[in-house]
């Protein structure tokens, strides 16, 4: 039996790897040669001999220094490559911090949990956290920094659509990967983005159907309240077209937008009450985002609006937002999501247990975008393991078709349009800030990138597999081309 090779004590003590050891040995041989006096055939005159030896000595020392520097660089590169970096791009300050901070926390939990299992491809995952501070241009700057400077393999981040729109050109230019975990307006499919939140057909449309149904109160008039940016405006454009198709005239639709951080809701809530007093059952669809939700719901209570009179269904209010307000007067109002903390499944129970253990606070809640990050992170992990690399092009191809058990007990699948299959749930606010599910789809609903209720969008297809390989095409890019060689 051959004895295992033993590294020289000096090398072991310095902690050098075999590559570095080889470089040191080579440098030592070079230095030895340079430091030896010249042979007899090349003996310089006596007056130049001292200078020649001195010159050789300096050269030799320089070679040694160079070799040690190269070895140090190799060690630094090896240490750098020991981890796989993942970017976390969520607002930790400003108007959206109320919603986004917890998404940073859940990403840290998911990374910590995976590292305890050995990481990915034998390497630990390193979280790189930045704060774009609810500043939309700053989102783009931080995204560029994460991809170019920090060399992250993927980024999990953004909440508002305006932040996503801000970073989109950066990800497409630099070929990065973004996992976007929040419901949005659709009308988009990028090869560099995976949309793990809901598309309109997985939240907005089913919610309106519920409000119009007898179970949901049989509404005949709808109020569309939103924050003034792309997600509410585009979603409400889709909803108005959908409502018109259901026989709801424009005269029976009220629409209003307010800026981020809006706090004075007295006049708008009074207008809603007046609109609802004109003889037809009225419901509110809310796409209000961020900390503006807190004074909005307080004003509803101040003006005595109860769920049985004017139900409000929200698309951006979950357990985290309700944790900051007195929910007593809001009992019975609604939210439409794809996950609620109150779901009774083994998967959800395990997720909540891990969350409370990691965050060290049993009062901290979970919510829908957290589940979206749970699904997206695990799909990315599976794709990296399948591809055997973090190379963006390889991982992007491997993600399509990945399946992950969601926290409601079903299965999320990544579709060729970079959207997920999701269940749709409608829940009523309870006194403890949780939701009781009052309606759900029978199974998972495939996410649509382009709405069937906008004429110019209806004809578009998003499919990043061959032969389409396109996010907004009317026909396959490669479907009409003959096979190569014919």
C-alpha positions in Angstrom: 0.0 0.0 0.0 1.4 3.4 -1.0 1.8 5.8 1.8 -0.2 9.1 1.3 1.9 12.0 0.2 2.9 14.3 3.0 3.2 18.0 2.3 6.3 19.8 3.6 5.8 21.2 7.1 6.5 24.7 5.9 3.7 24.5 3.3 1.3 23.0 5.7 2.0 25.6 8.2 1.3 28.4 5.7 -1.8 26.6 4.6 -0.8 26.7 0.9 -2.7 24.6 -1.7 -0.8 22.4 -4.2 -1.0 25.0 -7.0 0.5 27.6 -4.7 3.1 25.1 -3.5 4.1 24.6 -7.1 4.5 28.3 -7.8 6.6 28.7 -4.7 8.9 25.8 -5.6 9.3 27.2 -9.2 10.1 30.6 -7.8 12.6 29.1 -5.4 14.4 27.3 -8.3 14.4 30.5 -10.3 15.7 32.5 -7.4 18.4 29.9 -6.8 19.6 30.2 -10.4 19.6 33.9 -10.3 21.5 34.1 -7.0 24.3 31.7 -8.1 27.6 33.3 -9.3 28.0 33.0 -13.1 29.9 30.1 -14.4 33.6 30.3 -15.5 32.7 31.1 -19.1 30.8 34.2 -18.1 32.9 35.6 -15.3 32.8 39.3 -15.6 35.7 41.6 -14.9 36.6 42.0 -11.2 35.3 45.6 -11.1 31.8 44.5 -12.4 31.5 41.2 -10.4 30.1 42.8 -7.3 27.4 44.7 -9.3 26.5 41.6 -11.2 26.0 39.6 -8.0 24.0 42.4 -6.5 21.8 42.6 -9.6 21.1 38.9 -9.6 20.3 39.0 -5.9 17.7 41.8 -6.5 16.2 39.9 -9.4 16.0 36.8 -7.3 14.3 38.5 -4.4 11.9 40.1 -6.9 11.0 36.7 -8.3 10.3 35.3 -4.9 8.1 38.3 -4.0 6.3 37.8 -7.3 5.8 34.1 -6.6 4.5 34.7 -3.1 2.2 37.4 -4.5 0.9 35.0 -7.1 0.3 32.3 -4.5 -1.5 34.9 -2.3 -3.7 35.9 -5.2 -4.5 32.2 -5.9 -5.4 31.7 -2.3 -7.6 34.9 -2.3 -9.3 33.7 -5.5 -9.8 30.3 -4.0 -11.4 31.8 -0.9 -13.5 34.1 -3.1 -14.7 31.1 -5.1 -15.5 29.1 -2.0 -18.9 30.8 -1.8 -21.8 31.4 -4.2 -23.1 35.0 -3.8 -26.8 35.8 -3.8 -28.0 39.4 -4.0 -30.9 40.6 -1.8 -32.4 43.8 -3.2 -35.2 45.0 -0.9 -36.0 48.4 0.7 -35.0 48.4 4.3 -35.9 52.1 4.7 -38.5 54.5 3.2 -42.1 53.9 2.4 -41.8 50.3 1.3 -39.7 49.1 4.2 -43.0 48.1 6.0 -43.4 45.4 3.4 -39.9 44.6 2.1 -37.8 44.2 5.3 -39.4 40.9 6.1 -38.5 39.6 2.6 -34.8 40.3 3.3 -35.2 38.4 6.6 -36.8 35.4 4.9 -34.0 35.2 2.3 -31.4 35.2 5.0 -33.3 32.3 6.7 -33.5 30.3 3.4 -29.8 30.8 2.8 -28.9 29.9 6.4 -31.0 26.8 6.2 -29.4 25.7 2.9 -25.9 26.3 4.2 -26.7 24.0 7.2 -27.4 21.4 4.6 -24.0 21.9 2.9 -24.8 24.8 0.6 -24.9 24.2 -3.2 -22.4 22.4 -5.3 -20.2 22.0 -2.2 -20.1 25.7 -1.6 -21.7 27.9 1.0 -24.1 30.6 -0.1 -23.1 34.2 0.8 -25.9 36.8 1.0 -25.1 40.3 -0.3 -27.7 42.6 1.2 -28.2 46.2 -0.1 -30.8 48.9 0.7 -32.3 50.7 -2.3 -34.3 52.7 0.3 -37.6 52.9 -1.7 -35.8 55.0 -4.3 -36.5 53.7 -7.7 -33.4 54.9 -9.5 -31.3 53.6 -6.6 -32.7 50.2 -7.3 -31.0 50.2 -10.7 -27.7 51.4 -9.2 -27.8 48.7 -6.6 -28.7 46.0 -9.1 -25.7 47.0 -11.3 -23.5 46.9 -8.2 -24.6 43.5 -7.2 -24.1 42.0 -10.7 -20.9 43.8 -11.7 -19.0 44.4 -8.5 -20.3 41.6 -6.2 -20.6 39.0 -9.0 -23.8 37.5 -7.6 -25.2 34.4 -9.2 -28.8 35.6 -8.8 -30.8 38.4 -7.2 -34.0 38.1 -5.1 -35.7 41.5 -4.8 -38.0 44.4 -5.6 -41.6 44.9 -4.5 -43.2 47.6 -6.6 -43.4 47.4 -10.3 -41.7 50.7 -10.7 -38.7 49.2 -8.9 -38.8 46.2 -11.1 -39.1 48.3 -14.3 -36.1 50.4 -13.0 -33.8 47.3 -12.7 -35.1 45.4 -15.7 -32.7 47.1 -18.3 -29.8 46.4 -16.0 -30.5 42.7 -15.7 -31.0 42.4 -19.5 -27.9 44.4 -20.3 -25.6 42.4 -17.8 -27.4 39.1 -18.2 -28.4 38.7 -14.6 -31.2 36.7 -12.9 -33.9 38.4 -10.9 -36.5 36.6 -8.9 -39.5 38.9 -8.3 -41.8 37.8 -5.5 -44.8 40.1 -5.6 -48.1 40.2 -7.4 -47.9 42.5 -10.4 -49.8 43.8 -13.4 -48.5 41.4 -16.0 -47.9 42.7 -19.5 -44.2 41.6 -19.3 -42.0 38.6 -19.7 -38.2 39.0 -19.7 -35.7 36.3 -20.2 -33.8 37.6 -17.2 -36.7 37.7 -14.7 -38.7 34.9 -13.0 -42.0 36.2 -11.7 -42.8 34.2 -8.6 -45.7 36.5 -7.5 -49.2 36.5 -9.0 -50.2 37.7 -12.4 -53.6 39.4 -12.7 -55.3 36.2 -13.6 -54.0 34.7 -10.4 -55.3 37.4 -8.1 -57.1 40.4 -9.5 -59.6 38.7 -11.8 -60.6 35.9 -9.3 -61.0 38.6 -6.6 -63.4 40.6 -8.7 -65.3 37.4 -9.7 -65.7 36.7 -6.0 -67.0 40.3 -5.2 -69.6 40.0 -8.1 -70.8 36.6 -6.9 -73.5 36.0 -4.4 -71.0 34.5 -1.9 -69.0 37.7 -2.2 -71.9 40.1 -1.8 -73.1 40.5 -5.3 -71.5 43.9 -6.0 -72.9 46.0 -8.8 -70.5 49.0 -8.4 -66.7 48.8 -8.0 -64.3 51.3 -6.5 -60.7 51.0 -7.8 -58.3 52.6 -5.3 -54.6 52.5 -6.0 -51.2 54.0 -5.5 -50.2 56.1 -8.5 -47.7 54.0 -10.4 -47.6 51.3 -13.1 -49.0 48.3 -11.1 -52.3 49.8 -9.9 -52.9 51.6 -13.2 -52.3 48.7 -15.5 -54.1 46.2 -13.2 -57.1 48.6 -13.1 -57.0 49.0 -16.9 -57.4 45.2 -17.1 -60.1 45.2 -14.4 -62.1 47.9 -16.1 -62.1 46.0 -19.3 -63.1 42.8 -17.5 -65.9 44.6 -15.5 -67.2 46.1 -18.7 -67.4 42.6 -20.2 -69.4 41.5 -17.1 -72.0 44.2 -17.7 -70.6 46.8 -15.2 -70.8 50.2 -17.0 -68.1 52.9 -16.6 -70.6 55.0 -14.6 -70.5 52.2 -12.0 -66.7 52.2 -11.7 -65.0 54.8 -9.5 -61.2 55.1 -9.9 -58.7 57.1 -7.8 -54.9 57.2 -7.3 -52.8 58.6 -4.5 -49.0 59.0 -4.2 -46.7 56.7 -2.2 -46.9 57.4 1.5 -50.3 59.1 1.2 -51.8 59.7 4.7 -54.9 61.9 4.5 -57.7 59.6 3.4 -60.6 61.5 4.9 -61.9 63.1 1.6 -61.4 59.9 -0.5 -63.1 57.6 2.0 -66.0 60.1 2.1 -66.2 60.0 -1.7 -66.4 56.2 -1.5 -69.2 56.4 1.0 -71.1 58.8 -1.3 -70.5 56.6 -4.3 -71.8 53.5 -2.4 -74.9 55.4 -1.2 -76.4 55.7 -4.7 -78.5 52.5 -4.5 -76.2 49.7 -5.8 -74.2 47.3 -3.8 -70.6 48.5 -3.8 -67.2 47.0 -3.2 -63.6 48.3 -3.1 -60.6 46.8 -4.9 -57.4 48.2 -3.3 -54.0 48.3 -5.0 -52.7 50.7 -2.4 -49.1 49.9 -1.6 -46.7 50.4 1.3 -47.3 52.3 4.6 -50.2 54.3 3.1 -52.4 51.2 3.9 -52.2 52.0 7.7 -54.0 55.4 7.6 -56.3 54.1 4.9 -57.7 51.3 7.0 -57.8 53.6 10.1 -59.9 56.1 8.1 -62.3 53.3 7.0 -62.9 52.6 10.7 -63.2 56.3 11.6 -66.0 56.7 9.1 -67.8 53.6 10.2 -67.3 51.6 7.0 -67.9 47.9 7.8 -67.2 44.9 5.6 -70.8 44.0 5.3 -71.6 47.4 3.9 -68.7 48.1 1.6 -66.2 45.2 1.5 -62.6 46.0 0.6 -60.5 43.4 -1.1 -56.8 44.3 -1.0 -54.0 43.0 -3.2 -51.1 44.4 -1.2 -52.2 43.9 2.4 -51.1 40.8 4.2 -50.2 39.6 7.6 -47.2 41.9 7.9 -49.1 45.1 7.1 -51.9 44.2 9.5 -49.4 43.6 12.3 -49.0 47.4 12.6 -52.7 48.4 13.1 -55.7 47.7 15.2 -57.5 45.1 13.1 -60.7 45.0 15.3 -62.7 47.4 13.1 -61.5 45.7 9.9 -62.8 42.3 10.6 -64.5 40.9 7.5 -62.6 42.9 4.9 -60.8 40.8 2.4 -57.4 40.1 0.7 -56.6 38.0 -2.3 -53.3 36.2 -2.2 -51.8 32.8 -3.1 -50.8 32.0 0.4 -52.0 32.8 4.0 -50.1 32.1 7.2 -53.3 30.4 8.5 -53.0 27.5 5.9 -53.1 24.2 7.7 -50.5 22.0 6.0 -47.4 20.2 7.2 -45.3 22.3 4.8 -46.6 25.5 6.2 -46.2 24.4 9.8 -42.6 23.5 9.2 -41.9 26.8 7.4 -43.4 28.8 10.3 -41.4 26.8 12.8 -38.1 27.5 11.0 -39.1 31.2 10.6 -39.7 31.7 14.3 -36.5 29.8 15.2 -34.5 31.9 12.8 -36.0 35.3 13.6 -36.2 34.5 17.4 -39.6 36.1 17.7 -42.7 33.9 17.9 -44.9 36.9 17.1 -43.4 37.5 13.6 -45.9 36.6 10.9 -45.4 35.1 7.4 -47.0 36.2 4.2 -47.5 35.6 0.5 -44.3 37.2 -0.9 -42.3 35.3 1.6 -43.7 32.1 0.2 -42.9 33.3 -3.3 -39.2 33.7 -2.2 -39.4 30.2 -0.7 -40.5 28.8 -4.0 -38.2 30.9 -6.1 -35.1 30.2 -4.0 -35.7 26.5 -4.1 -36.3 26.5 -7.8 -33.0 28.3 -8.3 -31.2 25.9 -6.0 -32.6 22.9 -7.9 -31.7 24.4 -11.2 -28.1 25.1 -10.1 -27.8 21.6 -8.9 -29.3 20.2 -12.1 -27.0 22.4 -14.3 -24.0 21.7 -12.1 -23.1 25.4 -12.4 -24.3 28.9 -11.5 -23.8 30.1 -15.1 -26.8 32.3 -15.8 -27.6 30.8 -19.2 -27.5 27.3 -18.0 -29.5 28.0 -14.9 -32.1 30.0 -16.8 -32.8 27.0 -19.0 -32.8 24.5 -16.1 -35.4 26.5 -14.1 -38.2 26.1 -16.6 -40.2 23.0 -15.5 -38.8 23.0 -12.0 -41.4 22.0 -9.4 -41.6 22.9 -5.7 -44.3 21.9 -3.2 -45.9 25.2 -2.1 -46.9 26.0 1.5 -50.6 25.4 0.7 -50.0 21.7 -0.1 -50.0 22.0 -3.9 -47.2 22.1 -6.4 -45.7 25.2 -8.0 -44.2 24.8 -11.5 -42.1 27.2 -13.4 -43.7 27.7 -16.8 -42.0 28.6 -20.1 -43.3 32.2 -19.8 -41.3 32.5 -16.5 -44.5 32.6 -14.4 -45.7 30.0 -11.8 -48.7 27.9 -11.3 -50.4 29.1 -8.1 -53.6 28.5 -6.1 -55.8 31.6 -5.6 -57.1 32.3 -2.1 -59.4 34.9 -0.7 -59.3 35.5 3.0 -61.2 37.5 5.6 -59.3 39.6 8.1 -59.7 38.2 11.6 -59.3 40.0 15.0 -55.8 38.6 15.5 -54.6 39.9 12.2 -54.7 36.6 10.4 -56.9 35.6 7.5 -59.7 33.0 7.3 -59.9 31.5 3.8 -63.4 32.0 2.4 -62.8 30.9 -1.2 -60.1 29.1 -3.1 -59.5 27.7 -6.6 -59.7 23.9 -6.9 -56.1 23.7 -8.0 -53.2 25.7 -9.3 -53.8 28.4 -11.9 -51.1 29.0 -14.6 -49.9 32.6 -14.6 -50.5 34.6 -17.8 -47.9 37.1 -18.8 -50.3 38.9 -21.2 -53.9 39.7 -20.4 -56.8 38.3 -22.5 -58.7 41.5 -21.7 -56.4 44.0 -23.5 -56.8 43.6 -27.3 -53.1 44.3 -28.1 -52.0 41.9 -25.4 -54.4 39.1 -26.2 -52.5 38.1 -29.3 -49.1 37.9 -27.6 -47.3 34.8 -26.4 -44.5 34.6 -23.9 -42.5 31.3 -24.2 -38.8 31.1 -23.6 -38.5 27.6 -25.0 -37.8 26.6 -28.6 -39.3 27.5 -31.1 -40.8 30.6 -29.5 -37.8 31.9 -27.5 -39.6 35.2 -27.0 -41.5 37.2 -24.3 -44.0 39.0 -26.5 -44.4 37.4 -29.9 -47.3 36.7 -32.2 -45.6 33.7 -33.8 -42.6 31.5 -33.0 -39.2 33.1 -33.8 -37.9 29.9 -35.3 -41.0 28.0 -36.2 -40.9 28.7 -39.9 -37.2 28.0 -40.5 -36.2 24.8 -42.1 -33.9 22.5 -40.1 -30.2 23.2 -40.5 -28.5 21.6 -43.5 -31.6 21.5 -45.7 
